[in-house]
């Protein structure tokens, strides 16, 4: 189905006509046509692997199309690089910020585009221009502040300011709310609406349909590299968009069984952990997770979650404290010994910690469990047993792979995550640590992960969920601890806090422990 673009007096700023892009074995974009009107917020949604990032990478000059045409304000253009895109007026804010932490806000904004007079950087001129831009667009930023000391939301404003400083008239935002708390998301949306009202055009890529419904004027849905439709937001619903994305009805609210907690499975007592260069990252943290419950750790990224998880699974040494698994202190044990004791781990970074990208799908599915008797034939590995196991896992977890020998590197991000989950759920762990388990996943894959987590909880497993996504935390958790600056700021039972309250504690704004939540 082609996009229903409608009519308007405003001329299109960008037209993508019949864009086709192939990679080895993959047709990423299949004759995609999209029109973006000047002065609108245009959302782009679709499953993982639907072609969104590829399409925007073509628009930003990172890829060249194999077919089709790009029109800028009605004129055909060839965008050969990101610098060529910027010269036209196209900017992009990536999900992972490209900032230099020791540099100031001003230095980051002007880096590579410094005004020069007589061979010297005209710093006063640059400061005046950046200050005017920040004031015009309502960005409350201290230009001399070091970027590494800013909040995630402030760093994102620096990235947007960088693009505006370079003259961007069309701004592409890739998953801009992925690491923001609710208060920061509201601030971002205020800024985006202000930019639109001042005549800028924005393309908003997101998996969060409620946010798309709130911020976008129009929405284009992609599925398997093709445009399904472009709709006015006023005529859309989240369930309608989800079904268009996935090709089937999707439950946006997964039924959640009641918590029937059993015996304590994980007991963390007085745990302190050091980060890089010996700096304390976790300070005297204590909590417990019981069988048959989901215990969530919520917090803004960078508040010690990664170090906490690494200490529990054995990837980082604890400075002080104890980690008890079924009553046994596992601090002296290796990672492999902790896995053998019943600990499973979905890592935050699936590339660094969850997969060996050069290895095949089948090999990744038994990674860490390859010495089990089920995969042995005497002294040799039973390759047929491995194939049977891998085929069954791929089928049950819908890992879409051409063949079992395909390397993990060739899979989409969503399929890589399914691969990790399929392995970690396979061997009946007693405790599952799930760190950002749906990061970068589309609505269909997220529904799948939620169902699986709730299923294993109902089977009596203990789940420690670590997430920056408050919708995810509130949907799944029976108890929630907020981690701020390496300490647990507050713990809530289910129903005691909403997203706004959690967001307040996540940014250090809640009352001291022991006082009532707002």
N, C-alpha and C positions, 0 to 999 in steps of 0.2 A: 504494500500500500504506500502511496506517496504522501508526502506531508500536505496537510490542508492549511495552506499558508495564509489564507484570508486576504483582505484588501485593506490598505491604509494609505494615507496621503504621504506619510513619512517614507523617504527613499531607503532601500536596504543599504546597510553599511557593508555587509558581507553576503555574498552568494556562493555557496559551494554546489557545484553542478556535476552530478554523476562521478563523484570522487571514488576512485578505486585504488586500493593498496593491498599488495600481496607480500607475504613473507613466505619462506620455505614451508610448504604444507599448509599454509593458513591464508584464507581470504579475509583480511581484517576489515576492510571497507569495501562494500559491494554496491557500487553506483549510488553513493549517498548524495542526496540533494537536500540542503538546508538553507533557508534564508533567515538572516538576523537583521531586524529593523534597527535603525539608528535610535538611540535613546530608550532602549528596552533592556530588561533583565531577562535573558533567554536561558532556560535551564536545559541541560543535556543529561538524560538519565538512561540507564540500561544495565544489564547484567555485566558481571566481570567477563571480559573478552568480547563484549558487544561492539567494540570499535571506537569508544568515546575518546580515549586517550590518543589513539592513533590519529583520529580525525583532527583533534586539536593540535597535535604535534605537526601535522601537515600545515594547518593554518598558521602556526608559529614558526614554520620553517625548519623544524627539526627533522622531518621526513619529506621526501618528494613523492607525489602521487604517481601511480602507474597509469592512471587515466583520469580524465575529468578536468575541470577548470575552476579556478578561484577568481571571483570578481570582487574588487574593492571599490566601493561606491560606483558600481556599474562598469568599471574598467577591468579587463583581464590583467592579472598580475602573476608573475612567477616569484614565489617567496622561497629563496634559496637558502636562507639562514635566519637565525633569530635576530641578528642585527638588521637584516632586510625587513623583517616583520616590524621591528621597532621604528625603522625609518618611515614605514607606512603609517604607523600609529597603533600597532597591535602589541599589547603587553601580556605577560602571563605571570601569575603568582602560583608557584608550585606548592604541592602539599608539604614537601620538606623544604624549609626555607633555605635560601642561598645567601646567608649573611655571615659576616666575620665577627664573632663574639667580642674580641678585644677592641674592635673599632667602635667609634661613637655612632649615634644615629645619623648625624650629618655625613660622616665619612662613608658609611654604608650606602647612603642614598646617592651620593655624587660619584662614587667609585667607578672609574671607567668613563665618566662623562663630565669631568671637571672643566669648568670654564678657565681658560688660560689667557693671561695678558702678558705680553713681552716675555713669554717662556716661563711664567710663574703662575701657579694656581691662584685664581682670584677668589680666595676663600670668603671674603666679606660678601662678594656678589652672590656666591653660591648659597651662603647662609640666608641672605635676604630672600632669595627665590624659594628655597625650601621652606622657610618660615611662612611665606605667603601661601604656598601650596597647602601646608599643614593647617593654617588658619581657615583657608577657603573651604577645605573639605572636612573640617571639624576633627582633625586628628590631634589629640592631646598628647604631644610627645616632647620630651626634653631633648633638644638636639645634641647636647654634650653628654648625654647618658651613654654608658657602655651598653651595647646591644645584649651582651651576655647576661646582664643583670635585669633585663626587661622581662615582663610576663610574656607568655605565648601570644596572647592577643595583641600586645604592644609590638612584638616582633612582626606579626602579620601586618600591622599598619605600616611598619617600616617598609615591608616588601611592596605594599600597594603604593606607598609614596615614591619608592624607587621607579616604578613603572610610570606613574604620573609625571615625575620629574623628566622622564625621557619622552614625554609627549604622547603617551598612550591615550587613544580615543576609544579603543575597544580593549577591554580587560578580560582575560580568561582566568577564572579562579577554579583550581583543581582541588576538590574536597576541602573547601576552606574552613569548615567547622569541625573537622575530624578531631582536633585536639583542644577545642575550646570548651569552657564551661558555659552554662546558660547565660550568665551575665555578659560574658564576652561575645556570645553569639548575638545577643540583642544589640550590643554596641556595633558589631560588624554589620548587621542588617540596617541599622540607622545610617551607617556610613555608605553602604551600597545604595540605599535609596537616595541619599543626598547626591552621590555621584550621578545616578540616573537623572535626577531632577536638574542637574547642572549640564546635562547633555551627553554624558558618557554612556557607552554601551557595555553591557557585561554579559559574559557567558559563564554560567554557574554550573559546574559539574558536581553532582552529589548523589549519594545513595540514600539520603534521608528524605523520604517523600513528604513528611510533614513540613520540613524546612523549605523544600521546593515549592510546596503549595503556598507557603507564607511569603516568599520573596520574589517568585518569578512572575513575569507577565505572560510568557508563553513557555511551553515545554515540548521538547522533541524527544521521542522515545526511540532508542535503537535496540535491535535484537539480532544477534548473530550477523553483525556487520551491515544490517540494512535499517533504513528508516521505517518504523511502523506507522508513526503519525506525528504531526505537530499540532498541539491543541492549545487553546486559550485556557489559562489556569482557572478562570471563572467557570468553565464547563467541565472541569476534571475533578476526580476524587482520588485519594491515595490508593484505594483498592482497584480502581480502574487502571491507574498507572502501573501498579504492581502486576496486574494480569497482562497488560501490554508488554511489559518488560520480560516476563518469564514465559508467557504463552499458556498459563493456567492460573486458576484462582489461587491467591496466596493469603494465608492467615497472617495479618499484621500483628494480631495479639494472640500469641501461642497459649493454649490452655495450660494453666499452671497447677499441678497437683499440690495439695496442702503439705506443709512440712511436717514430717514425723521423725524428728531427730532422734538418733540412737546414741550409742556410746561415743565418747570423744575419739576422733581419729588422728587429728593433728593438734598438737599443743606447743605453741611458741611461747617461750618464757624469757623475758628480759633480754631480748635479742638486740645486739648492737652490731652494725656492719660498717666497715670503712669503704670508701669509694676510691677514686683515683688519687694518687699522691698521699694516701693515708688520711684523707679528710673524712670525718664521720658523716655517714649518709642515713643510717638507721639508728635511732636512739631509744634503747630500752623498750622495745615493742613487745607486747604480750597479747595473744588472742588464741582462741581455739576454734576448731572446725569439727563438727560432729557428723557422724554417718547420717545420710539421708537429708542433708541440707546444703544449700549454696550460701557460702559466706563470701561477701564481696569486699574488696579493697578498692575504694574510689579515691581519685586524686588527680590533680593536674600533672601532666607528664613532667618528670624530672624531680619529683618529690621523694624519691627513694624506692619507688615500686620495683624497678629493675633489680636493684641491689638486694631487696628483701626476697624476691623470688629466687635469685641466684644463690643466696645463702641457704634457702630451704632445700633446693634441688641439688646443692653440692658444687655449684659452679664458682662460688665465691666463699672465702673463709669468713666465718663469724668471728668478731672481735671478742664478744662475750655473749652469754646466754645459752639456751638449750632449744633444740628442735626435736620434739618427741613424736614419733609415728607409731601409733598403737602402743604407746607407753615406752617405746624403746628410743633412746637418744641416738639420732642418726648423724650428729655432728662429726663423729670420727669416721663415718662411712664415705666411700667414694660415690660418684654419680651412679655408676653401674650397680653398686650394692644397694643404693637407695631405690633404684628402679626395681631390683629384684625383691625388695621389701614391700613393693606395692605402690610406689609413687610414679604417677604418669605426669607428663609435662607438655602442654601446648605452649611453645615459647612465643614471646612477643615478636621476635625477629625470626621468621621462619627460614630465611636464607642463611643467617649466621648460626642459628642454634637448632633448627628443626630438620634441615635437609642437607644432603650433599648433592649439590645441583648437577654435578657432572655424572652422578650415578643414575642408574635406571630407576624407573618407577617401582619395579619389583624389589630392587635392592633397598630402596628407601623405605618400603613398607615393612621390612624386617630389621631395619637399622636399630641396633641396640638389643635386638632379640635374636640375632642370627645364630647364637650358640644353643638355642633351645633344641630339645630332643625332637620336637615336631619337624624341624628342618634338617635333621641329620640322618644319614644313611651310613651307619658305622662311623668311620673317621671322615667321611666325605659329606658334603652338603647334598641334601635331597632336592635337586632342582625341580622335580615334578611337584613336590610338596610346596615349595616356594611359589611356583606358578599357580597352583590351585588356591593357595592362600591369597596371593596378590589379586587374582581374578575375582575371588569372592569379595575382597575388601573394596575393589574398584566398583563392583556391581552394587554392593550394599550402600556405599557412600557416594555413588554417582560421580566418581573421579573420571572425567572425560579425557581419555588418553588413546591415541591411535593404536598403540600396542604396549605390552608390559615392559618392553625393552627401551621405550622412549625415555630419554633423560629428563629428570625433574626440571631442568633449566628450560625445556621446551613447553612446559605447561603454563597456563595462565595463573595469575595470583590466586584466584578462587580455587582452581583445581589443586594448586600446591597446598593451600590450607586444608582442603578436604583430605589430601594425602596424609598430612601430619595427623589430622584428627582420626582418620581411619586406623592409623597405626597405634595411636595412644589409647584408643578405646578398645583395642583388640584383645588385650591380655588381662582383662578383669582386674584393673588396679583397685586399691582400697581408697586412694586419694588421687584426685585429678587437680592439678594446678593449671588453670586456663588463663594465660596472660594475653589480653587483647584478642580474644579468639575470633572476632568477626571484623577486625580492622581491614578495611579495603574490600569487604565482601558486599555483594549486592543483596537486595531484599530476599530473593529466593534462597540464596546460600545462607543468609543470616537466619531465616526461618528454620532451615535444616539444622544448623548448629544449635539453636535454642532448643529444638525438639530433642536432640541427642543429649544435651546437658541435663535437661529435665528428666529424660528417661533413665539416665544412669543415677541421678539423684533418687528417683523412685525405687531403684533397685538396691538402694542402701549405700551407695558410694558417697564419699564426702567430696565436695567441689569447692576449691578456693578460686574465686573469680577475681581477676585483677583487670580493671577496665577504666578508661577515661570517658566512656560513653554512658552518660547517666540514664538514658532510656534503657540501655541494656542492663545496667545495675538494678534499676527499679523493676524491670520485667522479670528478672531471674532470682534475685537475692532474697533470702530469708532473714539475714542480718547483714548490715552494712557498716564497715569501718571507714572513716575518712582519714586518709594519710596526708598530712601537711608538714612539710619541712622535716621529714624523717620520723615524725611522731604520729601516733593515732590521736587525732583531735577530738573525735567523738565516735561512738558506736550507736547505731539505731537498729531497732527491730523493724520488720516489715510493716509499712503503713505509718511509721512515726515521722517520716521526712519525705518531702517532695524534691523535685530537681532543683528548685530555687534554694531550698535550705541546704542541700548537699553542696551546691555550687558556692554558697556563702562560706561554708567550712573549708572547702577545697582551696579557697583563695585567702584563708586566714582571717575571715571576717566573723566567724561564729563566736559566741560567748565561751568562756573557759569551760573545760570539762566539768561536769557536775551541775551546770546551770541548764535551765530549760532551753530547748531549741526555739527559735523564733517561729 
